[in-house]
Amino acid sequence: MNVETPEIKQNWLNTFVLFSTPVLALIFVPYYGINYGFTGFDWFCFIFFMFATGTGITAGYHRLWSHKAYTASFPVRLWLAYWGGCATQNSILKWSADHRRHHKFVDDNEKDPYSAKMGFWYSHMGWVIKDYQGPEADLSNINDLKKDPIIILQDKLYLPLVLFSNIVVPIFLGWAYNKYTGNTGSIYGVLVLAGLLRFVLNHHFTFLINSACHIFGSQPYSSKDTSRDNFFLALFTYGEGYHNYHHTFQADYRNGIRWYHYDPTKWMIKTLSLFGLTTNLKEIPEKQILKATTLQTISKKKEDLYKRLDLIKEKNLYQKVESSYNELTQSLNEWIEESQKYFRFCKDDSKSSEEKQSYAKKLEELKAAFEQKKAQLMELLSAPSVDALQAV
């Protein structure tokens, strides 16, 4: 018996908005600029709206509500809910539900809402213009968010919020500027730049995380899924371009973990914490990050060795490399586990300085053992031939 596949309906509202707004921007931005000219205030509003809506998504929808990587005070949550709504990427509830499913089922074409394995177009915006998930959103995975009155209010008032923040506010700002300065020109400059152009750019910058950051870039932390780190994309996405790190350690409030990583969302959250407006900023311990990068680097070299020397046929040598890899993993895990115990040990005031020094010496020995295992394995992985591997 043939089972009919349910027809996937076109979402005409999303289709119209996502295709019409770029066309309107291409027409009205140059038209307005040539015929009326943009003021410095227009451009200031454009930059402000870009950052406010962008971080409304990255700091709010993404890191705060989808991943709970930190907690925020009432005014910060209210601010992020407003500007996240202005970004017009759905309500907090629906956006977070989709994103949590993406992380849980990443690259699963049936369950990941925007699986990169469906292709660039699908993961970029194709998934938005058709109702692949059915007419009703599945909100079963965000029951915790339903306890926040700000989130519930935003969901109920989402459409009025979108219209007010994207149309009414820009027109009012243009009018107020003209009224204050006595400018007799058009009042619609803010609407064209901060409303229309920002609307288009904001959407596609976010979409690039779902598409390009699962196709282009490096995988320094894990190759278990298609996520990539891409510094260039981080420049357009307020730090979200370090996507391989994020998928490996999604609880971290940072995406770019080094001081030189461009991650303004991280800097914003950290700055707010200095004033007590954000708290409980979660950071993955450095040794856990070291473990991920070490095992990822070695795994890649191991795969390269197996292909280069066709070790699957050389069972004894294959087992030799695998045993060395397992010993390294065990040594690394032991060092990290004891490091965590040492941290708790040192917080115990009843422990003497001699006991703490003894524990610290043990940690140094475990670290040295790990480094030795790593050096031995790297020597195996660098073998140029089967004979050389046998001789190691």
N, C-alpha and C positions, 0 to 999 in steps of 0.2 A: 504494500500500500504506500503510495506517495504522500509524504507529509508536506503540505504547502508552507513555504517560508512566509512569515508575515511581511506585508509590504511596509517598507520604511518610508514614512511620510516626510516630505520636504517641510522644513520649518521656514515658512515664507517671511515671517517677520525678521528673523535673524538674517536670512538671505538678502532681503531688501536693505537692511541697515548696513550689513558688512560690504555689500557691493555698491550701494549708492553713495555712502559717505566718502570713499576715496575719490570717486568721480566728482562729487561736489567740491572736495578740497582742491582738486586739480583745476577746477574752474574758478572758484571764488577767491582762493588765496592770491593768485596772480592778478585777477581782475580787480580785487579790492586794493591790492598794493599799488597797481599802476594808476588807478583812478582816484584813490583817496589817500593812500600812503598809511603805513602803520606807525604809530607813535611808540616812544620808548615804553610808555605804560602798557600798551598792547603786548609788546614783547616780554615785559616783566610778568604780566599775567599769564602768558603762555608758558614761561619757564616755571612759574610757581605752580600752575595747574598740572604741568607735566610731572613735577616732583611729588606734589601732594597726592595725585591720583595713582602714580606709580608706586609710591610707598604705602598708599592705602591698600594696594594689593599685596606687595611683598612683605611689608611689616605687619599688616593687619590680616587680610584674608589668608595669607600663606603661613608665615612663621608664628603668628600669635594664635589664630583660630584653627587652622588645619593641623598644625603640628604641636601647638602648645609649648613652644620653645622658650617662652617667657610669659610672665603675667604683666598686665597693664592696668593702670588706674582708670577710674571712670572717665575722666576727661580725655585720656589718650584713646580709649576704646571708642568713645563717641566721635572723636576726630577721625580715626581710621575707618569707622563704619560709614561716615558721611562721604569721605573722599574715595573709599573703595566703591561705594554705590555710584558716585559720579563717574568712575572708570567704566561703568556699564558692562560688567562681566558677570552679571547675575548677582543674587543676594549672597550674603555670607554663608547661609545655610546650604544653598545649592552648590556654590563654588567649592566649599570645603568638603561636601559629600563626594563630589566628583574627584577632588584631589586626593582624598584619602583612599578612594578605590584605585586611583592611578598608582599610588605607592604600594598598596597591598597586592595588586595584580599586574604590576608593571610588565609591559610587552605581551600580555595575554590578549590576543585579538578579540576574544569574546567578552572579557571582563574589564580590561583597561579602557576607560572612556576615550582616551586619545593615544592609543598604542602607536608608537613610532614604527612598529613593524608593519603597519598598514600603509606606510609611505609618508613622505613629507607633507603632501597636500592634506591628507586626512588628519594627521596629528596637528597641523598648523591651524586649520579652520574648517576642514571638511566635516569634522565631527559635530560642529556647532550648527551647520545649516541643514542637517537632517536629524530627525528624532530617532537616533539609533537606540536609545535607551527606553523608548516608549514615551507616551504622552505625559506620564506622571514621574516626577523625580523621586528616586529612592533615597530617602533621608534616614534610613535605619542606622547608619554609622555615625551620626552626629547628635545623638541624644544629649550628650554633655553640653553642646552649644545651645540647646533649647532652653537652658536654665538662665541664660543671660538676657535680661529684658531689652538691652540695646539691640541684640541680634534679632530678637523676635519683632521688635518695632521696625527695624530696617527691612525685614522681609515683608511685613505688611504694607509698608509705605514705599516699597522699592520703585515702582513706576513713577509716582509723584516726585520722589527724590531725584530720579534720573532726569526728568524734565526740568525740575527746578534748578538743579546744580549745573546742567549742561546748557540751558537756554536762558532762564530767567536771571540767574546770577551774572553771567557774562554781559548780558544786555544792560543790567543795572549798573555794573561796574563801568561800562563804557559811558552810560548816561551820567553817572556821578562824576567821572573824570572830566567830561565836557562842562558840566555844571560848575565844578570847582575851579577849573582853569579858564573858563570863558571861551573854550574852543568851540567853533561853530561847525566843525566837520562832522562826519558820520560817527554815530555812537556804536557801530557794529564791528569795530576792529577787534575787540576782545572776543566777541562771539566767533569771528572767523578764525582767529589764531588759537585762543585758549579753549574755545568750544569745539569747532569743527576739526582743525588740523591736529590738535592735541588728541581728540577722540580717536582719530584714525591711527596715529602713531602709537598711542597707548595700547590699543588693541593688538597691533602686530608685534610690538616689542614683547608683550606677554606671550603671544602665540609662538614666538621664536624659542621660548624655553621648552615648549612641548614638542617642537619640531626640530629645529637646528641643533639644540643642545642634546638631542638624542641621536645625532648623526655626525656632527663635526666636532672634533676636539680630542682630548686625551682621557685616559682612564687610569689615573695614578692610584686610586684607592680600591677599585673593584671592577671586574668585568662580568659580573653576574647579570647585568642588564645593559641596556643600550645608552644609559646616561653618560654624558661627557662633560669635562671641564673645558670651558672656552672663555679665555680672558677677554677677547674682543666682544663677545656677546654680553659679558658682565657690564661693559661700558654703557650698554643700551637698556639694561634690565635691572639697574640699581643693585648690582652684585649677585644676581641670581644665576649668572653664567657658570659658576663653579658647581655644576650640576651633578657631577660624579661624586663629589664629596657629599653633597646634600642627600643623594639617594643612599649613600653608604651610612651616613650619620644624620638622619633626618631630624633628630631631636635637638640638634645644635642650633642656637639662635643665629649663628654665623653661617654664611656660605663660603666666603673667602676668609680663611683662618689666619693667614699671615698678615703682617702689618702692611705689606706692599700690595696685597690683594684689594682691588677696587670693589668695595662693598659698602656703599653709603647707607644701605638699610641697617647693616650691623652698627655703623657709627651712630646712626640716629637712635637706635635702641639703647646703645651703651650710654650715649649722652643723656638721654632721658632718665636712665638709671641713677645718674649722679644727683638728680633732683628728687629721687624717690618715686618717679612717675612710672617706671618699669622695674620689676623685681624678678627674682628667680631665673636669671639669665642662665640657660643651660649650655655648658660647654663639654665636649667630649674630651676626656683625659688625653694628654699628649701621647702617652704610651699606647693607648688604643689606636690612635692615628698612626703611630710608628708601626704597630703591628700590621695594620691594613696595608700601608705602603710597602713594607718589607715583603709580606707574603704576595702582594700583587706583582712586585718586581721580580721576585724569584719564580713565581708561577709562570710569568711570561717567558723567562729564560729557560725554564724547564720545558715548556711547550716547544720552544725553538730548538732545544737540544734533541727532543724526541723526533721532531720532523727532520732535522739536519742529519742525524745519525740513524734514523729509522730504528729507534731503540725498542719498539714494540716487538720486533723479532728477536732482540737480544734480552731475553727474560732476566738473566742474572744481573746484567748491567742496569736494566730497568728497575729491578728490585733494589739494587744498590743506591740508585738516585732517590727512589721513593723512601727508603729507610732513612737516608740522610735528611730528607725534607721533613719527615715525621719527627725526627729527633730535634730538628731546629724548631719546629712548631711547638713541641712539648717544652723545650727550653725557654722559648719566648713566653709562652703562657705561664710558666712557673715564675719567671721574673716579674711579669706584670701582676700576677696574683699576689706575690709577696710584697710588691711595691704598694699595693692597695692596703694590705695588712699593716705595713710599716707606717703608712699615713695615720691609720687609726691608733696604732701603737704609740706614736709620738704625741698624740693628743691626750693620752692617759697620764695625768699628773703623778700617778703613783709609780710610774716607771722611772728608774734612775738614769742618769746620763750615761753610765757604763752600759746599761742594758740597751739603750738606744744606739750607742756607738757599736755595740756588738751586732745589733740587727742591721745597721747600716753597712757593716763589713760583709755580712751575709749577702746583702743586696748587690754589693760590688762583685762578689764572687759569682752570683747568678748572672749578672750582666756580662762578666768576662766569659762565662761558659756559653752564653748565647752568642757572643761575638765570635768565639772560636768555632761553634757549630756553623755559623753563617759563613765564615771564611772557608771552612772545609767544603760546604755545599757549593759555594761560588766557584771553587776550584774544579769541582766535578762538572758544573754547568758550563765552564769555559773550555772544556776539553775539545780540541779540534778534530779528534778522530776516535773511533772505537778503541783502538790500541792505547791511545793516550788516556782514555777514560778507565780502561782496565788497570793502567799503571798508577793511577791516583790512589 
